Amino acid sequence: MLRTTTVLAALIAALGCDSTVSSDLTNDELRLFAHADVDELGNLDVVAQITTDNPALLEETFVDLIDGDALSATLDGEEVTMAREWVPIVGLIQYRAQFESVGGGEILSIDLERPSYGDIEDSWVEIPPPFELSMPASFSRSDYLVVEWTPVPATRSGLSLSGSCFDDSFQMDGNPGRIELAPPRLSVPEGVDAQAQCELDATLTVVNERSAAAGFGRGGRITAEQVRRSVVESTP
């Protein structure tokens, strides 16, 4: 699926889930991963993790904020202290904030307050503007499929089509507002009847991405995305 992988999924897949407390670490040892996702109703979900290197285990370690250390998210002047969440099965520690009535175009900033080491501010990203998705209600895999959407400013965009007779994703730099898929890219997977017909879940995602503030010595990134979905019938 092309939709931008959430920070949670990416870290579970790629990193170990050891943890340590923030009081043992300087700012130079910290990394920020943050992801914001706004739906068509204007609900914005923000999830962030602080990690550090763990050379002994050849992995990254999640950081548990203690001793007054705290993450906050600010959108259009509304500041929210991010709530700690722990996923016991994998040992993941993350922080979450939510906002309502988000239209797009707003600036989301995430700050780390650290009484003992100094605050790390100015990790920010622009929420992509809303957009409209236009695609046919059905299409033949033997013909071209043209998908169009509002070409709002964004770092990247992508389309995913997922169903029992077809499953693929298509990534694009920037946000061109149009993609034309030739029949060879629309063939059914091996083992699936070429005459199969099915419903596909279509997901169009536009993403803005920036590096975390320079105060995070290990770097990091902050991303924000808008998503639109549709259901389309796929025929031979």
Helices and strands as residue ranges (DSSP letters): H 7-14, E 18-21, G 22-24, G 27-29, E 31-38, E 44-54, E 59-64, E 70-75, E 78-81, E 83-87, E 92-99, E 107-113, E 120-126, E 133-134, E 138-140, E 145-149, E 156-162, E 167-173, E 178-181, G 183-186, E 198-211, E 220-235
